């Protein structure tokens, strides 16, 4: 009973994990410098990608948007939407999909690999490291292939969930926004959207932990996902809230840029991507801390069960 109470008191919440992640960053200036260096290729690509993406979204919205009365006969007008999405729009969409699935994920994979590995070593040793120490801590090459397999699994799950969210938003915008039951449909779509968003956040926590497990433990693919789900037991809400924080961070940065048309000038995009990269680095530091805390709780629980079994056997 006392042991379980101590474990409960030691269980870290969302704020505790965020605080620990910030401590790791703030107390290791060389670590921050190193992360900025290795994140520079991803930063440059994201600036280009975000310009392209926001321009595409704004132009597509303008092509599709008409006053609500126009959609009075929306079941017939759906067939005319394809006519307004010309060949250029289709080719740009294909290009965006390719950029998102291939270069963006490959650059993110390389960045995540280094951040997770170094964060774990700093977390374990609990001491500041010099830039020389960081440079002399190479990632194990033998784990690259297996980690990449896990990363591909996670990317597929993430893309499928994002497609579900996109489909909901598109359905609401094209089909339901002028319906006579506007409020009802908006409520239904909103409820479904929140549910899918919650599932996406919870899934992100487990998937990101599986990548951390592959990098640190050498367990890959489905086994890494299963072990991540096992470690997450009892911490479902914590992981969900952590990923929701960073998801809202990204959305909160993008929406103002879309509204003010930052892609036309560029300074806003650069500022946005700088904050996005900062949040992305912090997210993976948080994932490492979250993994270590979950693992520690599981090991303590197993130890208590073994001690309890031994005590019962002696009695």
N, C-alpha and C positions, 0 to 999 in steps of 0.2 A: 504493500500500500504506500509506504513512504517513498520507495523507489519510483513508483509510478507518478507520485506527486512531484518529485524532484524533476523527472523527465518532462512533465507538463509545464513546470515553471521554466525549464530551460528551452522549451520549444520556441523558436524565433518566429515572429510574425512578419508581415510585409514591411513595416517600417524598420524593423531590426535588420532585415536582409538588405534593404536599400541603404541603411546607415553603414553597414559593414562594407558594402560595395564602394560607397563613397570614401570610406576610410582607406581602403586599399588604393584607390586612385589618388586621393589627396596627399597621402603620406609617401608616395613613390613618384616623385617628379620625373625621374628617369624613365619610369614605366609609361607615364603619360607621353613623354617625348617619343619613345619607341613606338607606341600605339599610333601616334600622329603620323609617323614616318610610314609604317606599314599600311595605314589606312588611306594614304594619298592616292594610290591608283583607283581605289573604290570611290573616293571623293570625286576625282576628275570625271570618272565615268558617270556617276550619279548626276553631276551637274548637266552633262550632255543629255542623259536619259530624261531628266526632269523637264528640261526645256522642250524636248520632243513630246513627252507625255502630256504636259499641260497644254501645249499648243494643239495637240490632237483632240484632247477632251473638250476644249473651248470651241474649236471649229465644228466638231461633231455635234455638240449641244446646240450650237446656232443653226446647223442644218436640220436638226430634228425638231427644234422647238417651234411651236405655233401656239396661238392663243387656245385656251381650253375648248372654245366653241368649235374649233376646227375638228376636234376629236368626237363630235357628237355622233358621227357615223364611224367610230374608230375601228370597228370590225372590218370595214371595207378599206379604210385608209391605211391599215397595216401593210397592205400590199404595195402601197406607194412609198413607204419608208425606204425600201431597198433602192428605189429609183433615185432618191436624194443622196444615198451613200454611194458615191461614184467609185470608179476604179482606183483613183488616187487614195481615197479614204481606206479602201480595203487593203491596198499595198502598205500603207502606213501602219495599219493595224497588225498586219503580218510581221512587219519589221519590229514593232513594239514587242510583240510576243516573243520573237527570236531574241531580242536584246535582253528581255526579262529572264527568259529561261536559260540562256547560255552564258553570255559574258557577265551579266550581273551576278548570277549564282556562283560562277567560278571565282570571281573576285571576292565575293562574300565568303566563300569557302576558305580561300587562302587567308583572309583576314581573321576569320573566326578561329581557324586552326592555331594561329599564333597567340591570339588574345586568350583563348581558353587555357592553352598550355602554360603560358607565363603567369596568368592569374592564379592557377592552381598551385604553382610552385611558390608564389609570393604568399598565398593564403596559408599554405602548409608551414612555411618557414617563419612566417610572421615577423619579417624584418625587411627594411628597405634594401633595395639592390641597386648597384651601380649599373651604368649603361654597359660596361664591359661584362658584368655578370649576365645581363639579359642577352647580349650577343653570343655568349658562350653557352647558351641553353637551347640547343637546336631541338626541333620537334623530331620525334622518332619517325624515320622514313617508312619503316615497316608498317606503321599504322595508317598511313595515308590512304591506301587502297580501301581498307575496311571502313574508315571514316567517310570516305567519299561515297561508298555504297549506302551508308546510313543517311548521309546528306541528300542523296537522290531520293530515297524513300520519303524523307521529311518534305522535300520540295514537292513531290507528287501529292502528298496529303494536303499540303498548304495550298497548292494551286487549285485542287478540287474544291476545297472549302471556300476559297476566294471566288471561284466561279459561281458557287451557290449564292454568295452575297451579291455578286454582280447581277446575277439573273433576277434576284428579288428587286433590286433597285431599278433595273431595266423594265421589268414587268410593271412595276408601279408607275414609272414615268410614262411609258408608252400606252399601256392599256387602261389603267385604272384612275388616272388623275382627273378625268372628266366624267367619270361614271356618276349616276344619280346617287349611288350609295358611297359617295366619296369618303365620308368619315368612317364608315364601316370597313371599307377596303383598306384605308390608311391605317386603321387600328390593327387589322389582321396582318398586313404586311409589316407593320412596325413590330408587332409581337413576334412574328417569325424571324425578322431581322435581328432582334435582340437575342433570340434563342440561338440563332446560328452564330452570332457574334460571340456569345458566351461559350459555345462549343469550340469555336475557333481559338479563343484565348486559352481555354483549358487544354486543347490539343497542342497549341503552341508551346505551353509549359512542358508537357511530356515530350514532345518532339525535340525541343531544344535541349532538354536534359539528356535525351538519347544521343545527341551529337557530342555532348560533354562526356558521356560515358564511353563513347567510341574513342575519343581522343585520350582520355585519362586511364580507362580500364582495358582497352583493347577488345571490347565486345561490340559486334557490328550487326547491322541489318535488323531483322525481326527480333533477335535476341536483345539487342540494345533497346528497342522500343518496349519490349516486354519488361525488361529490368527497370526501365524508366517508369512504367506504369506501376510496378511493384514499389519502387522508392517513393512514388507520389502518394501512396495510400496514407490518408490522414492529413495530407497537405494539399488536397485538391483546391480548396478555396484560396489558399495562399498563392499557389502557382498561377491560378486563374487571375487573381487581382494584380500580381506582378506583371504578367503579360498584357493585361488590360491597360495598365499605366503606360507602357511603351507604345501600345497600339494607338491609344488616344493622343499620345505625344506626337506620333507621326501624322495622324489625321489633323490634329490641331495646327500643325505647321503647314500642311498642304492646302487646307481650305482657304485661309486668308490669301495665300499666293494665287490661287485660282480666281478668287473674287476680285482681287486688285490687278490681275493680269501681269504678274511679275515676270512672266516669260518674255514680255515685250522689251524689258530693259535689261534684266539680268542680275542686278545687284540683290534683289529679293531672293532669287533662286539660289545664289551662292550662300547667302545667309541661312536660308532654309536648309540646304544640304549640309552646311557646317553643323547645325544643330541636330540634324538627322543622324549624321555620322557619330556625333558625340553621344546621342541617345542609344545608337546601335552598339557602340563599344561598351557603354554602361550596362546595357541589357545582357550582354554576354558575361560580363563580370558578375552581374546578379545571378545569372544561370549557374555559374560555377559555385558561388556561395550557397545558392539554393540546393544544388546537388550535394554538396558536402554536409549541409544541415540535415537533409533527408536521409542520407546514408548513415550519418551519425545516430539519428533517431532509430533507424531500423536495426543497427548493430546493438544499440543499447537495449532495445526491446528483446532481441534474440538472447542477449546475455542475461537479462532478467528472467526470461522463460527457462533458460538452462539452469540458472541458479535456483529458481523455484522448483524445478523438477528434481534437482539434486537434494534439496532440503526435504522434499516430500518423500524421496526414496530413503533418506536417512531416518526420518520419522517412522 
